[in-house]
Amino acid sequence: MSFDDLTDVHQRIAAKALRYARRLIEFDSPSFRSNRLIAQYLELKLGKHGFLVERLGYTDAAGVSKHCLVARKGSGSGGMAWFGHMDTVPAPHWTGPALDDVAADETAESGSVA
């Protein structure tokens, strides 16, 4: 594989990761609301990539329906696991660059044209 081929692969992977990040950020999932929709999305995506996914549902102290996901791939002492929180924290006073600005900077630095 040539350097140019590796660069192309890297750019495709980075673009796909950015699309996933953008999609996850779009979910309205602050901790005071249910995270059901983002849990369903992640369960679908993880399952599509060969993970065995277990969804654990519960109701929090405020009576809000919540979901945890535990996903694993492989067996025995090896393999891979995914576990993480899915709620977001509103950032009304955010002063940093928008995700699109960050993506544009990354694309410009990599030498590709969007």
Steps between C-alpha positions, in 0.01 A plus 500: 500500500644838401517811715222656292282193555560524876415870493174425319411229753581734788279774351209260448527373860525855635197610296296204624601567863399863458160398360445272802605775741274751329206259512554420868524867592171567320307280742311706756602293801567720803500303823154626601342331191482142382795374294285238327557628144878523523507159669300352212733661246814371672349155550430481126846625401686274744293199392576581137872479586469157658460595867267308727304779668309487826268788583426564865201721565417675824312801633706768672405680823313767301288233327680529166549185292873435445698237312852364540672295232766239551646370176765237443669339207711187520520244775729365768766722651535705180253698301366848524240674717307824473344678791443870541252765600273652238369816660608843390557820689351815347764763426309829472814708552725303263758729342713243318475416131198318365550137402487601133782750558712234669431257215595762242827566683578128513421460130717798408791366708476158335531660156167378367234715342148475638 
